[in-house]
Amino acid sequence: MTHETEHELLLAFADFGGRPDSGEDAGPAMRRALAAVAAAARPVRLAIEPGYYDFYAESAEKTIYFITNTASEQENPNPVKTIGIRMKGLKDFTLDGGGALFLFHGKMTMITVDECERIAVRNLHTDFAQPTVAEMTIERLEDGYMEVAVHRDTRYSIVGDKLSWIGQGWSFREGPMQAYDPERNVTWRIDNVVALAASAEETSPGKVKFRFDRDPGEALEAGWTLQVRDGIRDQVGVFIHRSRDVRWRDVGIHFTHGLGIVGQFSADLSFRRLDMSPRPETGRTVAAFADFIHLSGCGGKIDIADSRFVGAHDDVINVHGTHLRIVGRPSERQLAVRFMHRQTYGFAAFAAGDEIEFVRAASLLPYGRGRVEAAELTDPLEMLLTLEERPPDGIGDADVIENVTWTPEAEIRGNYFARIPTRGVLATTRRPVVIADNVFERMLMSAVLVSDDAASWYESGRVEDMTIRGNRFIECGGPDQAVIAILPENEEIDETAPVHRRIRIADNVFETREARVLDAKSTRSLEFTGNTVRFPAGVTAEPEQAFRLIACSEVDIRNNRFVSDLSKNGVKRFET
C-alpha cells in the first residue's frame, strides 16, 4: 500500500506484484517498482514483505558494463552484464528488505547502483539458488582413490568417466580449487585434484569416487571440503557505479559470482553490519567467487564497520586506483594513455576537471601534476586526454598517471575476517586510512598489504597517512608473507625518496607462528609501538626476527612486548 509522510513516500513491493514464497520471478515486479520510484521525484522507501523472492537470469536486464579487475577480452569477449535489480539515476531511495531473502538463479549481477545519489539498502539477504562454486566433502581416501559427498546445491554430469560441474547456463571442468579444514577454520588454495583424476564414477546419488593414475600432489584429509570454480569473473555481485552517498545496513550477502561488491568511481560509500558469509542453513562453506569488497577509483569517505567476512576465494577488501601508462603525445597538451592489466579496461578512468599526477614507473615517485580539460575513451584500452596546461617534460617510456581526484579516505573498523586464502585488507590511497579493532583469523597471506605498482596489476597509489590500531591478528601470513606488508613494487629504491609515509602500527595483538610481523620497504615515518607479539610454546621470540625493513627511514619501534611460552615453567618476554 502506498503511504505518504511529510518527508517520504512509502511504496509496498506487493502493490507491484512482488509475492513472497511464490516461486514466481520477482524481476518484473521489481522493475515496475523502481520505475515508480524514478517517477516520484521525491524521497521513496520501497518496503519488502518478509519471505523469499526469486530472480531469474532469463528475464533479467542486460546492460554493458566494464568493471575493474574482472575478466579480460580474451577470457570474456562479451561485456554484457545480466542484472537482477538495476537502480539507474535514482535519488533519495531506500530499499527496505524487511528481512526478506532475494534468491538469484543463474549467472548474474544481483544489484547495480548506477549514477544514483543518497541510496540506502537495509534489512535484506541475498543468495544464489545454486552457487557457481562447486563444493564437495572428502569422505574417504585410499591409494589411488578419493570418495566425496557432493553438496546438495552443486550439480554435476559424468560423461564416460569425466565429470563436469553444471548449472543454469554454465558448465566447467577445470578451474581454481580451494580446501577448507573445519577444525582449523582455514581455507587455502590447492591444485584442482578433481580435474587431475583419471576417472569419476557416481557410486550413489551425490556420491562420487575419483580414481588417480598418479599422485595428485596435494596432502588431503577426510572431512575437508573442496571448493572449485571456473575462474572467469564475467559478473559481479553488486556494482556501484558513478554514484554518491550509498549506504548498506544490516545486509547479508551470502554468495556472489565474481567479485562481490564493486565500487567504481563512486563516493561516500558506507557498509555497516554486513554479513558476507554462507547462510548456516545451507551448509555451504563459500560466500564469494573472488574478493568480497573491491573499490577502485572511489572518492569521499569509505566506511566498512561491524561486519563479518567469511569464506571468499580471494581478498576481503581492496581499495585502490588505477595507473594508466602514457603511450603517446598527439599534441602539445594531449596524452594517449592505456590500460595495462588485461582484466581492467573499457571504462572512463578520467573526466574533465580531474586532477592527475605523473608517476615514474621505476621509482613510483610523482614528478608533476595536471588537470584534465577533456577526456575521450578512444577504444576499450586507450583514452585521449586533453590537459589544461602542457604536461611536464621528460616523460619516460613506461611512466604512468594516477587520477588524484578519485582517491578516498577509508575507515575499516570492528570487522571479522576468516577463511580467506589471500589477504584481509589491501589499501593504496593517499588520503587518511584507519584499520582498527578488527579480528583477522588465519589469512594465508598478509592480513594487511600496502602495495602500489606500475608493472603488474597497475593498482595505484601511494599511502600518506595510515593507522593500524587495536587489531587482533591470529596466525596470519607465513614464511614468505608478513602479517603486515608495506611493499610498493618500485624497482628503483632510495631511502631518501620513499614511496609511502606516515604509517602507524600501534596497540595491536599479533598471535603468530612462523610469519614475520612486519615487512616494510620504501617508507618514511614508520611507527610500530605498543604492540604485543605472542609466539606459541617452543617458538623462540626474537624481536630482530620480527621485522624486515628495506630503505625505510624515521622508523620508531618501541614499547612492544614479545611473549613466548618456552616451557611449562614460565614465559619469556622481550621489550622493544
C-alpha positions as CSV (number, residue, x, y, z in Angstrom):
1,M,0.0,0.0,0.0
2,T,1.2,3.5,-0.9
3,H,1.7,5.7,2.1
4,E,2.8,9.3,2.2
5,T,4.5,11.1,5.1
6,E,5.8,14.6,5.2
7,H,9.3,13.6,4.0
8,E,8.9,10.2,2.4
9,L,6.7,8.2,0.0
10,L,6.3,4.6,1.2
11,L,5.7,2.1,-1.5
12,A,4.9,-1.6,-0.9
13,F,6.5,-4.2,-3.2
14,A,3.3,-6.2,-3.1
15,D,1.5,-3.4,-4.9
16,F,3.7,-4.0,-7.9
17,G,3.2,-7.8,-8.0
18,G,6.0,-8.9,-5.6
19,R,4.7,-12.0,-3.9
20,P,6.8,-13.8,-1.2
21,D,7.3,-17.5,-1.1
22,S,5.6,-18.0,-4.5
23,G,8.4,-19.2,-6.7
24,E,7.4,-16.5,-9.2
25,D,10.0,-14.4,-11.0
26,A,10.2,-11.2,-8.9
27,G,12.3,-9.3,-11.5
28,P,9.4,-7.8,-13.4
29,A,7.7,-6.6,-10.2
30,M,11.0,-5.0,-9.1
31,R,11.3,-3.2,-12.4
32,R,7.8,-1.8,-12.1
33,A,8.5,-0.7,-8.5
34,L,11.8,1.0,-9.5
35,A,10.1,2.8,-12.4
36,A,7.6,4.2,-9.8
37,V,10.5,5.3,-7.6
38,A,12.1,7.1,-10.5
39,A,8.8,8.9,-11.4
40,A,8.1,10.0,-7.8
41,A,10.8,12.8,-7.8
42,R,10.9,12.7,-4.0
43,P,12.3,10.5,-1.3
44,V,10.9,7.0,-1.5
45,R,11.1,3.9,0.6
46,L,10.2,0.6,-1.0
47,A,9.1,-1.9,1.7
48,I,9.5,-5.6,1.1
49,E,7.3,-8.1,2.9
50,P,9.2,-10.8,4.7
51,G,9.7,-14.1,2.8
52,Y,11.8,-15.2,-0.1
53,Y,11.7,-13.8,-3.7
54,D,13.2,-15.4,-6.8
55,F,15.1,-13.6,-9.5
56,Y,15.9,-15.4,-12.8
57,A,18.6,-14.7,-15.3
58,E,16.3,-15.3,-18.3
59,S,14.2,-12.2,-17.7
60,A,16.9,-10.0,-16.1
61,E,18.1,-6.8,-17.7
62,K,21.1,-7.0,-20.0
63,T,23.5,-4.0,-20.0
64,I,27.1,-3.5,-20.9
65,Y,29.4,-2.5,-18.0
66,F,33.2,-2.6,-18.0
67,I,34.2,-3.4,-14.4
68,T,37.7,-3.2,-12.9
69,N,39.6,-6.4,-12.0
70,T,37.2,-8.7,-13.6
71,A,37.8,-10.5,-16.9
72,S,39.9,-9.8,-20.0
73,E,38.6,-9.5,-23.5
74,Q,40.1,-13.0,-24.2
75,E,38.5,-14.5,-21.1
76,N,35.1,-12.9,-21.6
77,P,34.6,-11.3,-25.0
78,N,31.1,-10.2,-24.2
79,P,31.0,-7.4,-21.6
80,V,27.2,-7.6,-21.2
81,K,26.1,-8.0,-17.6
82,T,22.9,-9.8,-16.6
83,I,21.4,-7.7,-13.8
84,G,18.7,-8.8,-11.3
85,I,18.0,-5.4,-9.8
86,R,19.1,-2.3,-11.6
87,M,18.9,1.1,-9.9
88,K,19.6,3.8,-12.5
89,G,19.6,7.5,-11.9
90,L,17.7,7.3,-8.6
91,K,17.9,9.8,-5.8
92,D,16.8,9.6,-2.1
93,F,15.8,6.0,-2.3
94,T,15.7,3.3,0.4
95,L,15.3,-0.4,-0.4
96,D,14.0,-1.8,2.8
97,G,14.2,-5.6,2.7
98,G,12.2,-6.2,5.8
99,G,14.4,-9.3,6.5
100,A,13.5,-10.9,3.1
101,L,15.7,-13.2,1.1
102,F,16.3,-12.5,-2.6
103,L,17.3,-15.7,-4.3
104,F,19.1,-15.4,-7.6
105,H,19.0,-18.2,-10.3
106,G,21.7,-18.4,-13.0
107,K,24.9,-16.4,-13.5
108,M,24.1,-12.7,-12.9
109,T,25.0,-9.5,-11.2
110,M,22.5,-9.2,-8.4
111,I,22.3,-5.4,-7.9
112,T,23.6,-2.4,-9.7
113,V,23.5,1.2,-8.4
114,D,24.3,3.4,-11.4
115,E,24.5,7.2,-11.4
116,C,22.5,7.4,-8.2
117,E,22.6,9.6,-5.1
118,R,21.6,9.0,-1.5
119,I,20.7,5.3,-1.7
120,A,20.1,3.0,1.3
121,V,19.9,-0.7,1.2
122,R,18.9,-2.3,4.5
123,N,17.4,-5.4,6.2
124,L,17.9,-7.7,3.3
125,H,19.6,-11.0,2.5
126,T,20.7,-12.2,-0.9
127,D,21.9,-15.6,-2.1
128,F,22.1,-17.9,-5.1
129,A,19.9,-21.0,-5.5
130,Q,23.0,-22.7,-7.0
131,P,26.3,-21.0,-6.5
132,T,28.9,-21.1,-9.2
133,V,31.5,-22.6,-6.8
134,A,31.0,-26.3,-6.6
135,E,31.5,-27.9,-3.1
136,M,32.2,-31.5,-2.1
137,T,33.4,-33.1,1.2
138,I,36.0,-35.8,1.3
139,E,34.6,-38.9,2.9
140,R,37.3,-41.5,2.2
141,L,40.9,-41.6,0.9
142,E,42.9,-44.6,-0.2
143,D,45.7,-45.3,-2.5
144,G,44.6,-44.0,-5.9
145,Y,41.1,-43.2,-4.9
146,M,39.1,-40.4,-3.3
147,E,35.4,-40.6,-2.4
148,V,33.4,-37.4,-1.9
149,A,29.9,-36.3,-1.0
150,V,28.8,-33.5,-3.3
151,H,26.9,-30.6,-1.7
152,R,23.2,-30.7,-2.4
153,D,23.3,-27.3,-4.2
154,T,26.0,-28.5,-6.5
155,R,25.2,-30.2,-9.8
156,Y,27.4,-32.4,-11.9
157,S,27.4,-34.6,-15.0
158,I,29.6,-37.6,-15.7
159,V,30.0,-38.4,-19.4
160,G,32.1,-41.5,-20.0
161,D,34.3,-41.3,-17.0
162,K,34.8,-37.5,-16.9
163,L,33.0,-35.2,-14.5
164,S,31.8,-31.7,-15.3
165,W,30.2,-29.2,-12.9
166,I,27.0,-27.8,-14.4
167,G,24.5,-25.1,-13.6
168,Q,21.9,-22.9,-15.3
169,G,23.6,-21.7,-18.5
170,W,27.1,-22.8,-17.4
171,S,29.4,-25.7,-17.0
172,F,33.1,-26.3,-16.4
173,R,35.6,-29.0,-15.5
174,E,38.9,-27.2,-14.8
175,G,39.5,-24.2,-12.6
176,P,40.9,-22.9,-9.3
177,M,40.3,-25.1,-6.2
178,Q,40.5,-24.5,-2.5
179,A,40.4,-26.8,0.5
180,Y,38.6,-26.0,3.8
181,D,39.5,-27.6,7.1
182,P,36.6,-27.0,9.5
183,E,38.7,-28.0,12.6
184,R,41.2,-25.2,12.0
185,N,38.7,-22.9,10.3
186,V,41.1,-22.2,7.5
187,T,40.9,-22.2,3.7
188,W,43.8,-22.4,1.2
189,R,44.4,-22.8,-2.5
190,I,45.4,-26.2,-3.9
191,D,45.7,-27.8,-7.3
192,N,42.4,-29.0,-8.8
193,V,42.7,-32.6,-7.8
194,V,39.3,-33.4,-9.4
195,A,40.4,-32.3,-12.8
196,L,43.6,-34.4,-12.4
197,A,41.5,-37.6,-11.7
198,A,41.8,-40.3,-14.4
199,S,38.1,-41.2,-13.9
200,A,35.0,-40.3,-12.0
201,E,32.2,-42.7,-11.0
202,E,28.9,-42.0,-9.3
203,T,28.5,-44.6,-6.6
204,S,25.1,-43.3,-5.4
205,P,23.3,-40.0,-5.9
206,G,25.5,-37.2,-4.7
207,K,28.5,-39.6,-4.0
208,V,31.4,-39.7,-6.5
209,K,34.5,-41.8,-6.5
210,F,37.6,-40.4,-8.3
211,R,40.5,-42.6,-9.4
212,F,44.0,-41.3,-9.9
213,D,46.7,-42.8,-12.1
214,R,49.3,-40.7,-10.3
215,D,49.7,-38.8,-7.0
216,P,47.7,-35.6,-7.3
217,G,50.4,-33.8,-5.4
218,E,48.2,-32.5,-2.5
219,A,48.0,-33.7,1.1
220,L,44.3,-34.3,1.6
221,E,42.3,-35.5,4.6
222,A,38.8,-36.9,5.1
223,G,36.5,-34.2,6.4
224,W,37.9,-31.4,4.4
225,T,35.6,-29.6,1.9
226,L,36.9,-28.9,-1.6
227,Q,35.7,-25.8,-3.5
228,V,36.1,-25.3,-7.2
229,R,35.1,-22.6,-9.7
230,D,35.8,-21.9,-13.4
231,G,37.8,-18.7,-12.7
232,I,36.2,-16.3,-15.2
233,R,34.8,-13.2,-13.5
234,D,32.1,-12.4,-16.0
235,Q,29.6,-11.0,-13.5
236,V,29.9,-9.3,-10.1
237,G,27.7,-9.4,-7.0
238,V,26.9,-5.7,-6.6
239,F,28.1,-2.9,-8.8
240,I,28.1,0.7,-7.6
241,H,29.0,2.9,-10.5
242,R,29.3,6.7,-10.6
243,S,27.1,7.1,-7.5
244,R,27.4,9.0,-4.3
245,D,26.2,8.5,-0.7
246,V,25.3,4.8,-0.9
247,R,24.7,3.1,2.5
248,W,24.3,-0.6,3.2
249,R,23.0,-1.5,6.7
250,D,22.2,-5.0,8.1
251,V,22.5,-6.8,4.8
252,G,23.5,-10.4,4.3
253,I,25.2,-11.2,1.0
254,H,25.7,-14.9,1.2
255,F,27.2,-15.7,-2.3
256,T,28.4,-13.6,-5.2
257,H,29.5,-14.8,-8.7
258,G,32.8,-13.0,-9.5
259,L,33.9,-10.1,-7.3
260,G,31.5,-9.3,-4.5
261,I,30.7,-5.6,-4.0
262,V,32.5,-3.4,-6.5
263,G,32.6,0.3,-6.2
264,Q,33.9,2.2,-9.3
265,F,34.2,6.0,-9.4
266,S,31.7,6.4,-6.6
267,A,32.0,8.5,-3.4
268,D,30.9,8.2,0.2
269,L,30.2,4.5,0.4
270,S,29.2,3.0,3.8
271,F,28.8,-0.7,4.7
272,R,27.8,-1.5,8.3
273,R,26.8,-4.8,9.8
274,L,27.2,-6.7,6.6
275,D,27.2,-10.5,6.8
276,M,29.2,-11.8,3.9
277,S,29.3,-15.5,4.8
278,P,27.3,-18.6,3.8
279,R,23.8,-18.9,5.3
280,P,24.2,-21.6,8.1
281,E,21.1,-23.5,6.9
282,T,22.7,-24.1,3.5
283,G,25.7,-26.0,4.9
284,R,27.9,-24.2,2.3
285,T,31.4,-23.0,3.0
286,V,31.9,-20.4,0.3
287,A,30.4,-16.9,0.1
288,A,32.3,-15.2,-2.7
289,F,33.8,-16.4,-6.0
290,A,36.6,-13.7,-5.6
291,D,37.1,-10.6,-3.5
292,F,34.4,-9.5,-1.0
293,I,34.6,-5.7,-1.4
294,H,36.6,-4.2,-4.2
295,L,36.7,-0.4,-4.5
296,S,38.5,1.2,-7.5
297,G,38.8,4.9,-8.2
298,C,36.4,5.9,-5.5
299,G,36.3,9.2,-3.5
300,G,35.0,10.8,-0.4
301,K,34.8,8.5,2.7
302,I,34.7,4.7,2.6
303,D,33.3,3.3,5.8
304,I,33.3,-0.5,6.5
305,A,32.3,-1.4,10.0
306,D,31.0,-4.1,12.3
307,S,30.8,-6.7,9.5
308,R,31.6,-10.3,9.0
309,F,33.6,-11.6,6.1
310,V,34.0,-15.4,6.0
311,G,34.7,-17.8,3.1
312,A,35.9,-16.0,-0.1
313,H,38.1,-17.2,-2.9
314,D,40.3,-14.0,-2.8
315,D,40.9,-10.9,-0.8
316,V,38.4,-9.4,1.6
317,I,38.8,-5.6,1.0
318,N,40.8,-3.8,-1.7
319,V,40.9,0.0,-2.0
320,H,43.0,1.3,-4.9
321,G,43.2,3.5,-8.0
322,T,44.5,2.6,-11.5
323,H,47.7,3.6,-13.1
324,L,47.4,4.1,-16.9
325,R,50.6,4.2,-18.9
326,I,51.4,7.2,-21.1
327,V,51.8,5.8,-24.6
328,G,51.6,8.9,-26.8
329,R,51.7,12.7,-27.2
330,P,49.4,13.6,-30.1
331,S,49.7,17.3,-29.5
332,E,51.3,19.7,-27.0
333,R,48.6,19.3,-24.4
334,Q,47.3,15.9,-25.2
335,L,48.2,12.5,-23.9
336,A,47.3,9.0,-25.0
337,V,47.1,6.7,-22.0
338,R,46.5,2.9,-21.9
339,F,45.1,0.4,-19.5
340,M,47.8,-2.2,-18.9
341,H,46.3,-5.1,-17.0
342,R,44.2,-7.3,-19.2
343,Q,41.4,-7.6,-16.6
344,T,40.9,-3.8,-16.1
345,Y,39.8,-1.8,-19.2
346,G,36.9,-0.2,-21.0
347,F,35.7,2.4,-18.5
348,A,36.3,6.2,-18.4
349,A,39.2,6.4,-15.9
350,F,39.4,10.2,-16.3
351,A,36.9,13.0,-16.8
352,A,37.0,16.8,-17.4
353,G,38.1,18.5,-14.2
354,D,40.0,15.6,-12.7
355,E,43.4,16.3,-11.3
356,I,46.2,13.9,-12.4
357,E,49.7,13.1,-11.2
358,F,52.6,12.0,-13.3
359,V,54.5,9.0,-11.8
360,R,57.8,7.4,-12.7
361,A,57.2,3.7,-13.3
362,A,60.5,2.5,-11.9
363,S,60.5,4.6,-8.6
364,L,56.7,5.2,-8.2
365,L,57.6,8.8,-7.4
366,P,55.5,11.7,-8.7
367,Y,57.1,14.4,-10.8
368,G,54.3,16.6,-12.0
369,R,50.6,17.4,-11.8
370,G,48.0,18.5,-14.3
371,R,44.2,18.9,-14.8
372,V,42.1,17.2,-17.4
373,E,40.2,19.6,-19.8
374,A,38.6,16.8,-21.9
375,A,38.7,13.0,-21.9
376,E,37.7,10.5,-24.5
377,L,37.7,6.7,-24.4
378,T,39.1,6.1,-28.0
379,D,38.8,2.3,-27.7
380,P,38.4,-0.1,-24.8
381,L,42.1,0.0,-24.0
382,E,43.0,3.7,-24.5
383,M,41.9,7.2,-23.6
384,L,42.8,10.5,-25.1
385,L,43.3,13.3,-22.5
386,T,43.5,17.0,-23.3
387,L,45.1,18.9,-20.4
388,E,44.6,22.5,-19.3
389,E,48.3,23.0,-19.5
390,R,51.3,21.4,-21.1
391,P,52.5,18.2,-19.3
392,P,55.9,18.1,-17.8
393,D,59.0,17.3,-19.8
394,G,60.9,14.1,-19.6
395,I,58.0,11.6,-19.7
396,G,59.5,8.1,-19.6
397,D,58.5,5.2,-21.9
398,A,56.8,3.3,-19.0
399,D,55.6,6.3,-16.9
400,V,52.0,6.3,-15.7
401,I,49.4,8.7,-14.5
402,E,47.1,8.5,-11.5
403,N,43.7,10.1,-11.0
404,V,44.2,12.2,-7.9
405,T,40.6,13.4,-7.7
406,W,39.3,9.9,-7.2
407,T,41.2,8.8,-4.1
408,P,39.2,8.1,-1.0
409,E,39.8,8.2,2.7
410,A,38.8,4.9,4.4
411,E,37.9,3.6,7.8
412,I,37.7,-0.2,8.3
413,R,36.7,-0.9,11.9
414,G,35.3,-3.7,14.1
415,N,35.1,-6.4,11.4
416,Y,35.8,-10.1,11.5
417,F,37.8,-11.8,8.7
418,A,38.2,-15.6,8.4
419,R,38.6,-18.5,5.8
420,I,40.5,-16.3,3.4
421,P,43.2,-17.8,1.2
422,T,44.9,-14.5,0.5
423,R,44.9,-11.0,2.1
424,G,42.5,-9.3,4.5
425,V,42.8,-5.6,3.6
426,L,44.7,-4.0,0.7
427,A,44.8,-0.2,0.8
428,T,46.6,2.2,-1.5
429,T,45.2,5.7,-1.3
430,R,46.9,8.9,-0.3
431,R,44.0,10.1,1.9
432,P,43.8,9.0,5.6
433,V,43.2,5.3,6.2
434,V,42.2,3.8,9.6
435,I,42.2,0.0,10.1
436,A,41.2,-0.5,13.7
437,D,39.6,-3.0,16.1
438,N,39.3,-5.8,13.6
439,V,40.0,-9.6,14.0
440,F,42.0,-11.3,11.2
441,E,41.9,-15.1,11.6
442,R,44.4,-17.1,9.7
443,M,44.7,-15.1,6.5
444,L,47.1,-17.3,4.4
445,M,48.9,-14.2,3.1
446,S,49.3,-10.8,4.7
447,A,46.4,-9.6,6.8
448,V,47.2,-6.0,5.7
449,L,49.0,-5.2,2.4
450,V,50.1,-1.8,1.2
451,S,51.4,-2.1,-2.3
452,D,51.3,0.4,-5.3
453,D,52.6,-0.7,-8.6
454,A,53.1,0.3,-12.2
455,A,54.2,-3.1,-13.6
456,S,51.7,-5.8,-12.6
457,W,48.2,-5.0,-11.6
458,Y,48.8,-1.3,-12.0
459,E,46.9,-0.6,-8.8
460,S,47.7,2.9,-7.5
461,G,48.7,4.8,-5.4
462,R,50.9,5.9,-2.5
463,V,50.0,6.0,1.2
464,E,50.5,9.2,3.1
465,D,48.5,8.7,6.3
466,M,47.6,5.2,7.7
467,T,46.8,4.0,11.2
468,I,46.6,0.3,12.0
469,R,45.5,0.1,15.6
470,G,43.8,-2.2,18.1
471,N,43.5,-5.2,15.8
472,R,44.0,-8.9,16.6
473,F,46.0,-10.9,14.1
474,I,45.6,-14.7,14.7
475,E,48.2,-16.8,12.8
476,C,48.2,-14.7,9.7
477,G,50.8,-14.8,7.0
478,G,53.5,-17.4,6.5
479,P,57.2,-18.0,5.9
480,D,57.2,-15.6,2.9
481,Q,54.2,-13.4,3.9
482,A,54.5,-11.0,6.8
483,V,51.4,-10.3,8.9
484,I,51.6,-6.6,7.8
485,A,53.4,-6.0,4.5
486,I,54.2,-2.5,3.2
487,L,55.7,-3.4,-0.2
488,P,55.5,-1.0,-3.1
489,E,56.6,-2.6,-6.3
490,N,59.3,0.0,-7.1
491,E,62.4,-1.1,-8.9
492,E,64.4,2.0,-8.1
493,I,64.8,2.1,-4.3
494,D,66.2,5.1,-2.5
495,E,65.8,5.7,1.2
496,T,65.8,9.4,0.7
497,A,62.9,9.2,-1.8
498,P,60.2,6.9,-0.2
499,V,57.0,5.8,-1.8
500,H,54.9,5.6,1.3
501,R,55.0,7.7,4.5
502,R,53.3,8.2,7.9
503,I,52.2,4.7,8.8
504,R,51.4,4.0,12.4
505,I,51.0,0.4,13.7
506,A,50.1,0.6,17.4
507,D,48.4,-1.3,20.2
508,N,47.7,-4.5,18.1
509,V,48.0,-8.1,19.2
510,F,49.9,-10.5,16.9
511,E,49.5,-14.2,17.5
512,T,52.0,-15.7,15.1
513,R,54.0,-18.8,14.4
514,E,56.4,-18.5,11.5
515,A,55.4,-15.3,9.9
516,R,57.3,-12.0,10.4
517,V,55.2,-9.4,12.0
518,L,56.2,-6.6,9.6
519,D,57.8,-6.3,6.2
520,A,58.3,-2.7,5.1
521,K,60.0,-1.1,2.1
522,S,60.5,2.5,0.9
523,T,58.6,4.0,3.8
524,R,59.3,7.2,5.8
525,S,57.9,7.9,9.2
526,L,57.0,4.3,10.2
527,E,55.9,3.6,13.8
528,F,55.5,0.2,15.5
529,T,54.6,1.0,19.1
530,G,52.7,-0.6,22.0
531,N,52.1,-3.9,20.2
532,T,52.0,-7.4,21.7
533,V,53.5,-10.2,19.8
534,R,52.7,-13.7,21.0
535,F,54.5,-16.9,19.9
536,P,53.4,-20.5,20.7
537,A,55.3,-22.8,23.0
538,G,58.6,-24.0,21.5
539,V,59.0,-21.0,19.2
540,T,61.7,-18.5,20.2
541,A,60.5,-14.9,20.2
542,E,63.3,-12.8,18.9
543,P,62.4,-9.2,18.2
544,E,65.0,-8.8,15.5
545,Q,63.4,-11.6,13.5
546,A,60.0,-10.0,13.6
547,F,60.9,-7.2,11.2
548,R,62.4,-6.7,7.8
549,L,63.0,-3.1,6.7
550,I,64.3,-2.1,3.3
551,A,65.1,1.6,2.6
552,C,62.9,2.8,5.4
553,S,63.7,6.0,7.4
554,E,62.4,7.7,10.5
555,V,61.5,4.3,12.0
556,D,60.2,4.2,15.5
557,I,60.0,0.7,17.1
558,R,59.4,0.8,20.9
559,N,57.3,-0.2,23.8
560,N,56.4,-3.6,22.3
561,R,56.0,-6.9,24.2
562,F,57.3,-10.1,22.7
563,V,55.9,-13.1,24.6
564,S,57.0,-16.7,24.0
565,D,55.8,-19.7,26.1
566,L,59.1,-21.5,26.1
567,S,58.3,-24.2,28.6
568,K,55.8,-25.4,31.2
569,N,57.8,-23.5,33.8
570,G,57.3,-20.0,32.5
571,V,57.0,-17.3,29.9
572,K,59.9,-15.4,28.3
573,R,59.3,-11.8,27.4
574,F,61.2,-9.2,25.4
575,E,60.6,-5.5,25.4
576,T,61.5,-3.2,22.4
